Every structure is written in C-alpha cells, then in structure tokens.
Amino acid sequence: MDLVMRPRRLRTCDSLRRMVRETRVSPDSLVYPLFLVEGQNIREPIPSLEGQWRYSPDRVCEEIGACMEAGVRRVLLFGIPAQKDACGSSAWASDGVVQQGIRAIKAAYPECYVITDVCMCEYTDHGHCGILCGHAVDNDKTLEVLAKTALSHVQAGADMVAPSDMMDGRVAAIRAVLDENGFETVPIMSYSAKYASAFYGPFRDAAGSAPAFGDRRGYQMDPHNRKEALKECALDVQEGADILMVKPALSYLDIIRECADAFDLPMAAYSVSGEYAMIKAAGKAGLTDEYRVMCESALSVYRAGADILITYFAKELAQAMKKGDLG
Ligand code: PBG
C-alpha cells in the first residue's frame, strides 16, 4: 500500500504514545470535596458515596493528611450543621462546622489550600438554597446571607470561596463584602453554570440537603440550555469571579468546551456525586473496570477544556497521574 500518512505510526509503543499525548494533566488541578459534620470524634462512612466519609472538625485532619500524601493539596469543604432553621443561620456562625474545620485544617496543614462551598441548602430546615418567600427562594434576601457566610469562611481562614446557590448577583455581593473587609485578595470560584441535575442525588443524602418540597429548577439551570451557560459565565466575569465552573461534568462536556473557549478565566468542572456513584457501582457489579473508567472519564473532562477538576476520585486520580496512566 502506498500510504503517505499512517496515523498508527504514532501509536506503536507506550513511550511514543505518551510523548504525543495532547492532553496533559497534573495533580495540581485536582480538588477533593470533603464533608464536615458537627460533633466530636466522628468519622462515618457515607452510604450513598462508597469510599467517602463525613468527619467532625477534630478528625478531618486525618483525611487531609491522606490527601497530602496522595498529592492532593486542595479541598472543597461542605458543612452539615447540628441545627437547621428557616434562614440557615448556622452557615455564618463563627463557630459553625465549616469554620471549625477550616481552623483545624489550617492549624495542622497550612499548605493545604482550603476552598469552601457557599450555599444555604445544608443549613436551612427546608433544604432550599436560600431564604424562602412563600415557596420560592427570594433572590435578593439570599444574597445577604450568602455574603455573610462567605465572609465568615474567609475570616476563619478559607483561601477561596465557591458559591453554588445560583442566585443572581451573588458573585458581586460576595466580592463587595470581602473587599469591604480587607479580603480583596481572596478569589471567588463561581459555580457559574450549575444545572438542575439528577446527578446530585448521592450528595443530597451525604449532606442531608434534599429540598423538603419542590425542586431547584427555579434557580439551577435547565439542562436543555447551552447559550444560557455562556450568559451565566459572562455575568460572573462582570461581577468579578476569578474562576468559572460547570457542573455536573460528564453530561455537560459540550458546555465545558464552549465556556472554556469563550472566556479567559480558569475553568473548573465538578464531577459530581452521581458520576462517582455510577462509576463505583458499575465497577462493583463487574460491568466495567473502575480504575480505567475513572481515568477515562476524568480525561474527557480535561480534554473538554477544564483546567481544574473537582472530584471524589481526587486521591486515586493523583496516583494515576503519578503513574502516568493519566498524564
Ligand atoms: C449545594 C451543592 C450541591 C452540590 C454541590 N454544592 C447540591 C445541590 O445543588 O443540590 C452537588 C455536589 C455533588 O453532587 O457531588 N447547593
């Protein structure tokens, strides 16, 4: 055969295949979500998320140690408070569960980069992401409590805040409060395009944050929409977001690609609880190879344009990257 181009030539051995890889990743891009639960001496498994645990603030450093060892140096904290009320007031308590956790982590591991999720749904007794007015979430009233919460996280020592509530104007509101209080160098990673997704199911079990009535479609995005993601990202850029995020990841690779192409900010993708649970379950059932599916799906998110990957597989992926299975 007289073939000039033989693409297979570049696939002939592992050494060459690694040399010509188009997508390069590093453990520095990984963020590990962690659940903090109020109380003492708690390390309890999360039934819906096999291999994930809830920690009380006094024990969270065990897990941070394991992360550091695995090469994961960035965490995203979620809090599960003892008390919930209509306005989620434990979210901004200076001795709240996240605030205690931040202090514990920073005292033991100052080099660990601590990001906090800012949202009301784990703190409200109705499970919605803000302050209710009737059965709807009141956008502008919610901005105030989100800003207070973000500020209290930063005052406790958080390095970055990540609002996930999907209220309009929350990046601007948080930016203003942080700046007024002398925290103008603390970045905001905005959950810019967060879809109303069934893939959050296991998380809501883990965090006890399922809405008591209705759903989140009045504030999270409709999965049918693509242009709306660009609009949300553009607004977040205008409001002063430092990092944009698309969430979930796997079913929204097209959105990650478009947003990554359209904006100059670093792009994060959150591979959510349902994605993790599916990979685990299929592996456990003997249907797929869990390790390889984990690597391949993470890779797809990076290939789509994500610079940062938030994932429950962070430690395992860091190891895979070190081995070069994902490199
Ligand atoms: C809080 C929040 C959620 C997730 C991240 N932040 C839940 C939700 O919106 O219902 C989901 C994360 C996951 O599924 O892993 N609003």
Residues whose N, C-alpha, C, O or C-beta is under 5 A from the ligand:
A	BS01	PBG	C119 C121 S164 F199 Y200 F203 V272 S273 G274
